[in-house]
């Protein structure tokens, strides 16, 4: 029976145990890549997460890449101090 594994290119998320189907491994790869992005994006303003799916022979069979960026074209309004002159 084939087994599929995730290779996570990020120190935040350890790869879970092997999966019995490629579809299950791909779903978890997508979920993992998105979770990495959600964790890193607010802190860095931009991020990319790459999760590879490999088979029992260590052959890469799928790659999930998620890229996210926050653009802030307008500065947020500053609050005026009630003590400002």
DASULJO-V885659 format. One record per helix or strand of 3 or more residues. SS is the DSSP state (H for helix, E for strand). FROM is the first residue (numbers start at 0). TO is the last residue. If there is no record, write none. Layout:
ss={SS/SS}
from={FROM/FROM}
to={TO/TO}
This chain:
ss={E/H/E/E}
from={3/21/45/59}
to={7/43/53/68}
